């Protein structure tokens, strides 16, 4: 399916009824950012947000929170509260183009947990103790241009850092902001490391600085090592 056709389908499907306390969200998620490219993009966007001439840009915000996955559900910490918020995200439709994943999702706010608390930086259970399957610490910077949000999130999961970049908009605003959305997609794509830069970094780090336009294999023995 072509992207334009997918976008028409997104607008059509987003008009279907929603469960209580839910909303539709359309997003473009970008893969391939490392710390250097992530920091460069954030500096560029902060400069645009701080520019008085860019009146369509709102002041950016910074938040920190942790997602806990307990019994298959996501619980998020809240500022100035010992209650955890229960969140659920259901992908309704998705499409990949130019290594960007576009998705229409239902974001459900199921309220605050009644038996799981966050006290003194620890999870407390008022009832039966359950296993914490995973937790992800997040530091997020949010930029807003008209009705479009750019969310840049540093995620720490165990000893691993990830850099997530996505653009979000409510589907009801897509038509009015379609050109702006596409322009922001192009900016974010250009700020990612190119394939050539990734190859050069890998060769310099793993092949004693040998120069080649292709990956120099033989330095790792397992596919998961290459992915890392």
C-alpha positions in Angstrom: 0.0 0.0 0.0 1.3 3.4 -0.9 1.8 6.0 1.9 -0.8 8.4 0.5 -3.4 5.6 0.4 -2.4 4.5 3.9 -2.9 8.1 5.2 -6.4 8.2 3.7 -7.1 4.9 5.5 -5.8 6.4 8.8 -8.1 9.3 8.6 -11.0 7.1 7.7 -10.4 4.6 10.6 -9.7 7.3 13.1 -13.4 8.4 12.8 -14.5 5.1 14.3 -15.8 5.2 17.9 -13.3 4.9 20.8 -13.5 3.1 24.2 -13.9 5.4 27.2 -10.8 7.5 28.1 -9.1 6.7 24.8 -7.8 8.8 21.9 -6.4 8.1 18.5 -2.8 9.0 17.8 -0.9 9.0 14.5 2.9 8.8 14.7 6.0 8.5 12.6 8.8 6.6 14.4 12.4 6.9 13.3 15.1 4.2 13.7 18.8 4.5 13.6 19.6 7.5 15.9 22.7 7.2 18.1 23.7 9.5 20.9 25.6 12.0 18.7 22.9 12.3 16.1 20.2 12.5 18.8 22.0 15.3 20.6 22.6 17.2 17.4 18.9 17.0 16.5 17.8 18.1 20.0 20.1 21.1 19.8 18.7 22.1 16.4 15.1 21.8 17.6 15.8 23.7 20.8 17.2 26.5 18.7 14.1 26.6 16.6 11.8 26.5 19.7 13.7 29.3 21.4 13.6 31.5 18.2 11.0 34.3 18.8 10.5 34.5 15.1 9.2 30.9 15.0 5.8 31.8 16.4 4.3 28.4 15.4 6.8 26.7 17.8 5.7 26.3 21.5 8.2 26.2 24.4 9.6 22.8 24.7 9.1 20.7 27.8 11.2 18.1 29.6 9.9 15.2 31.7 11.3 12.1 33.4 9.3 9.0 34.3 9.6 5.2 34.5 7.5 2.6 32.8 7.1 -0.7 34.7 5.7 -3.8 33.0 3.8 -5.9 35.6 1.7 -8.9 34.6 1.7 -7.8 31.0 0.5 -4.2 31.7 2.3 -0.9 31.6 2.4 1.3 34.7 3.9 4.8 34.5 5.2 6.9 37.4 3.6 10.4 37.7 5.1 13.6 39.0 4.2 14.4 42.6 2.2 11.2 43.0 2.8 7.8 44.6 0.2 6.3 42.3 1.1 4.6 39.0 -0.9 5.4 35.9 -2.1 2.4 33.9 -1.5 2.9 30.2 -2.3 0.8 27.1 -1.4 1.4 23.5 -3.0 -0.6 20.7 -1.7 -0.3 17.1 -4.7 -0.2 14.7 -2.7 0.2 11.4 0.9 0.6 10.5 3.0 1.2 7.4 6.8 1.4 6.8 8.4 3.7 4.2 12.0 5.0 3.9 12.8 3.2 7.2 10.1 5.2 9.0 7.3 3.4 10.8 4.0 5.2 10.6 1.2 3.9 12.9 -2.3 4.8 13.9 -2.8 3.7 17.6 -5.4 3.9 20.3 -3.9 5.3 23.5 -5.9 4.3 26.5 -5.6 6.0 29.9 -7.0 3.4 32.4 -6.5 5.6 35.4 -4.4 5.1 38.5 -3.5 1.7 40.0 -5.3 0.8 43.2 -2.8 -1.8 44.5 0.6 -0.8 43.1 2.4 2.3 44.4 5.7 4.1 43.8 7.2 5.1 47.2 10.8 6.1 47.9 11.8 5.1 44.4 10.5 1.6 44.9 7.4 -0.3 43.8 5.1 -1.2 46.7 2.2 -3.7 46.5 -0.8 -3.4 48.8 -2.0 -6.9 47.8 -0.4 -9.9 46.2 3.3 -9.3 45.2 3.8 -9.6 41.4 6.9 -9.8 39.4 8.2 -6.7 37.6 8.9 -8.1 34.1 10.8 -5.0 32.8 11.2 -1.3 33.5 12.4 1.5 31.3 13.6 4.9 32.6 12.7 7.7 30.2 13.9 11.3 29.8 11.7 13.0 27.2 12.0 16.4 25.5 8.8 17.4 23.7 8.6 20.0 21.0 5.3 21.3 19.6 4.8 23.0 16.2 1.2 24.0 15.7 -0.7 20.7 16.5 2.4 18.4 15.7 4.5 17.0 18.5 8.1 15.9 18.2 9.1 13.6 21.1 12.7 12.8 21.7 13.3 10.2 24.4 16.4 8.8 26.0 15.5 5.3 27.3 17.6 3.3 29.8 16.7 -0.3 30.0 19.2 -2.2 32.2 22.7 -1.1 31.0 21.5 -0.3 27.5 20.6 3.2 26.2 18.2 3.8 23.4 17.4 7.0 21.6 13.8 7.2 20.3 12.5 9.9 18.0 8.9 10.2 16.8 6.4 12.7 15.5 2.8 12.6 16.8 -0.4 14.2 15.8 -4.1 13.6 16.5 -5.7 12.3 13.2 -8.3 15.1 13.2 -5.4 17.6 12.7 -3.7 15.6 9.9 -5.3 17.3 6.9 -4.5 20.9 8.1 -0.9 19.9 9.1 0.0 17.4 6.4 2.6 19.6 4.7 4.2 20.5 8.0 4.2 16.9 9.1 6.0 15.8 5.9 8.5 18.7 6.3 9.4 17.6 9.8 9.7 14.0 8.7 12.3 15.1 6.1 14.3 17.1 8.7 14.4 14.2 11.1 15.5 11.8 8.3 18.4 14.0 7.3 19.6 14.2 10.9 20.0 10.4 11.3 23.4 8.9 10.6 23.7 7.8 7.0 24.5 4.2 6.1 28.0 5.3 5.1 28.6 6.8 8.5 27.4 3.7 10.3 29.7 1.5 8.1 32.7 3.8 8.8 32.0 3.8 12.5 31.8 0.0 12.6 34.9 -0.5 10.6 36.9 2.0 12.6 35.7 0.5 15.9 35.8 -3.2 15.1 38.3 -3.6 12.2 41.3 -1.6 13.5 40.4 1.4 11.5 40.4 -0.3 8.1 38.7 1.8 5.4 36.0 0.2 3.2 32.7 1.3 1.8 31.3 -2.1 3.0 31.2 -3.7 6.4 34.4 -5.7 7.2 33.1 -9.0 8.5 35.1 -11.5 10.5 35.4 -9.3 13.6 32.4 -10.9 15.4 31.2 -14.4 15.4 27.6 -14.1 16.4 24.7 -12.1 14.8 23.7 -10.6 18.1 27.2 -9.2 18.6 27.0 -7.5 15.2 23.6 -6.0 16.2 25.0 -4.6 19.4 
